[in-house]
Amino acid sequence: MALKVLIERHVKKGHEGYLIELLNNLSTELFSQPGYVSGELLQSREDKSTIFALSTWQSELDWKSWEGDPKRLELEARIEPLLTEPSKLTVATSF
């Protein structure tokens, strides 16, 4: 059963471009991760400061491995100061 991970981020005004650049760098790293299926970056139409990252994983174990990966944690540490609030993570399974 596939696992979906949705991360919602609210970026400070004027930092949208840099956040998207960092998220694209993060996305590049995903292609070498075991169990990674697909992903996309989305921006709210109503509030351009809201950016979503949606990824699909083969299993929860695959996601957990990436969640704790040092490369991911380093990029997340660079992303956090650009946000107005902590990232919101939602994990769901497909039917």
Residue frames as qw, qx, qy, qz and C-alpha x, y, z in Angstrom:
[[0.000, 0.890, 0.456, 0.000, 0.00, 0.00, 0.00],
 [0.423, 0.488, -0.017, 0.764, 1.48, 3.36, -1.06],
 [0.372, -0.646, -0.384, 0.545, 2.17, 6.06, 1.48],
 [0.247, 0.760, 0.206, 0.564, 1.55, 9.75, 0.70],
 [0.465, -0.459, -0.294, 0.698, 3.34, 12.52, 2.57],
 [0.146, 0.828, 0.283, 0.462, 2.08, 16.10, 2.36],
 [0.478, -0.349, -0.260, 0.763, 4.22, 18.87, 3.84],
 [0.079, 0.897, 0.337, 0.274, 2.66, 22.32, 4.09],
 [0.521, -0.223, -0.139, 0.812, 4.95, 25.30, 4.50],
 [0.065, 0.954, 0.290, 0.030, 4.15, 29.00, 4.93],
 [0.653, 0.126, 0.012, 0.746, 7.03, 31.10, 3.64],
 [0.180, -0.679, -0.172, 0.691, 7.92, 34.64, 4.71],
 [0.459, 0.864, 0.182, -0.098, 7.12, 37.31, 2.13],
 [0.209, 0.882, -0.407, -0.116, 9.98, 37.78, -0.31],
 [0.307, -0.482, 0.820, 0.030, 11.53, 34.35, 0.34],
 [0.862, 0.271, 0.274, -0.328, 9.29, 32.28, -1.96],
 [0.667, 0.647, -0.364, -0.065, 11.92, 31.95, -4.72],
 [0.057, 0.566, -0.782, 0.254, 14.65, 30.80, -2.34],
 [0.650, -0.108, 0.636, -0.403, 12.31, 28.31, -0.67],
 [0.869, 0.422, 0.068, -0.251, 11.34, 26.83, -4.04],
 [0.447, 0.673, -0.585, 0.070, 15.03, 26.58, -4.95],
 [0.229, -0.411, 0.813, -0.344, 15.77, 24.67, -1.73],
 [0.772, 0.116, 0.479, -0.401, 12.74, 22.42, -2.24],
 [0.779, 0.562, -0.225, -0.165, 13.90, 21.64, -5.79],
 [0.187, 0.589, -0.760, 0.200, 17.32, 20.70, -4.36],
 [0.516, -0.177, 0.720, -0.428, 15.55, 18.46, -1.87],
 [0.843, 0.349, 0.160, -0.375, 13.49, 16.91, -4.67],
 [0.542, 0.627, -0.556, -0.064, 16.65, 16.09, -6.62],
 [0.121, -0.418, 0.847, -0.305, 17.89, 14.04, -3.66],
 [0.745, 0.030, 0.429, -0.510, 14.66, 12.03, -3.62],
 [0.781, 0.443, -0.314, -0.309, 15.37, 10.24, -6.89],
 [0.429, 0.407, -0.784, 0.187, 18.16, 8.22, -5.26],
 [0.408, -0.276, 0.625, -0.606, 16.06, 7.25, -2.23],
 [0.120, -0.085, -0.983, -0.114, 14.87, 3.64, -1.96],
 [0.025, 0.516, 0.823, -0.237, 11.08, 3.41, -2.10],
 [0.142, 0.504, 0.053, -0.850, 10.51, 6.90, -3.51],
 [0.481, 0.473, 0.721, 0.158, 7.79, 6.75, -6.18],
 [0.246, 0.613, 0.352, 0.663, 6.95, 10.34, -7.13],
 [0.267, -0.576, -0.390, 0.667, 6.56, 13.88, -5.89],
 [0.231, 0.650, 0.348, 0.635, 5.46, 17.36, -6.79],
 [0.197, -0.255, -0.330, 0.888, 5.59, 20.89, -5.47],
 [0.012, -0.701, -0.622, -0.349, 2.39, 22.93, -5.35],
 [0.109, -0.011, -0.241, 0.964, 1.58, 26.55, -4.52],
 [0.134, 0.604, 0.696, -0.364, -1.78, 27.68, -3.15],
 [0.211, 0.541, 0.463, 0.670, -3.76, 29.79, -5.61],
 [0.302, -0.873, -0.336, -0.183, -5.33, 31.78, -2.77],
 [0.442, -0.865, 0.222, 0.083, -2.18, 32.35, -0.74],
 [0.691, 0.621, -0.340, 0.146, 1.09, 32.34, -2.69],
 [0.106, -0.669, 0.644, -0.355, 3.03, 32.03, 0.58],
 [0.794, -0.177, 0.513, -0.274, 1.68, 28.50, 1.09],
 [0.431, 0.501, -0.709, -0.247, 3.81, 25.83, -0.58],
 [0.898, -0.156, 0.313, -0.267, 3.00, 22.11, -0.51],
 [0.189, 0.467, -0.845, -0.181, 5.34, 19.19, -1.17],
 [0.892, -0.003, 0.210, -0.400, 3.53, 15.93, -1.95],
 [0.177, 0.485, -0.845, -0.141, 5.49, 12.69, -2.21],
 [0.936, -0.041, -0.067, -0.342, 4.56, 9.05, -2.68],
 [0.102, -0.545, 0.823, -0.121, 6.52, 6.22, -1.07],
 [0.599, 0.032, -0.766, -0.230, 6.32, 2.46, -1.43],
 [0.658, -0.419, -0.609, 0.145, 6.21, 1.97, 2.34],
 [0.392, -0.911, -0.023, -0.129, 6.31, 3.78, 5.67],
 [0.796, -0.388, 0.179, 0.428, 9.77, 2.35, 6.29],
 [0.567, 0.393, 0.260, 0.675, 11.02, 4.00, 3.09],
 [0.060, -0.871, -0.148, -0.465, 9.59, 7.37, 4.17],
 [0.650, -0.757, 0.029, 0.066, 10.97, 7.06, 7.71],
 [0.790, -0.079, 0.180, 0.581, 14.42, 6.31, 6.29],
 [0.344, 0.554, 0.212, 0.728, 14.30, 9.50, 4.20],
 [0.336, -0.881, -0.202, -0.265, 12.73, 11.54, 7.01],
 [0.668, -0.703, 0.132, 0.206, 15.83, 10.93, 9.15],
 [0.790, 0.333, 0.105, 0.503, 18.38, 11.18, 6.35],
 [0.440, -0.519, -0.047, 0.731, 21.17, 13.71, 7.13],
 [0.208, 0.155, 0.445, 0.857, 20.86, 15.32, 3.66],
 [0.215, -0.674, -0.581, -0.403, 17.17, 15.97, 4.25],
 [0.492, -0.720, -0.361, 0.331, 17.73, 17.25, 7.77],
 [0.419, -0.256, 0.118, 0.863, 20.44, 19.67, 6.56],
 [0.022, 0.332, 0.485, 0.808, 18.14, 21.12, 3.89],
 [0.371, -0.717, -0.573, -0.141, 15.23, 21.31, 6.34],
 [0.492, -0.562, -0.230, 0.624, 17.47, 23.31, 8.70],
 [0.217, -0.064, 0.278, 0.934, 18.03, 25.81, 5.88],
 [0.166, -0.490, -0.635, -0.573, 14.31, 25.94, 5.07],
 [0.381, -0.605, -0.645, 0.271, 13.00, 26.48, 8.61],
 [0.228, -0.430, -0.167, 0.858, 14.21, 30.12, 9.00],
 [0.050, -0.068, -0.482, -0.872, 12.31, 31.05, 5.82],
 [0.302, -0.471, -0.786, -0.264, 8.96, 30.02, 7.31],
 [0.292, -0.499, 0.096, -0.810, 6.41, 31.95, 9.33],
 [0.770, -0.332, 0.327, -0.436, 5.43, 28.81, 11.28],
 [0.403, -0.312, 0.855, 0.093, 6.62, 25.21, 11.62],
 [0.365, 0.143, -0.740, -0.547, 6.01, 22.89, 8.67],
 [0.733, -0.026, 0.410, -0.542, 2.87, 20.78, 8.88],
 [0.144, 0.273, -0.915, -0.261, 3.36, 17.12, 7.94],
 [0.793, 0.068, 0.267, -0.544, 0.47, 14.83, 7.02],
 [0.002, -0.264, 0.938, 0.224, 1.00, 11.13, 6.26],
 [0.747, 0.198, 0.228, -0.592, -1.78, 9.18, 4.56],
 [0.369, -0.091, 0.890, 0.251, -2.28, 5.89, 2.80],
 [0.399, 0.133, -0.497, -0.759, -4.02, 5.22, -0.49],
 [0.764, 0.033, 0.412, -0.495, -7.17, 3.13, -0.58]]
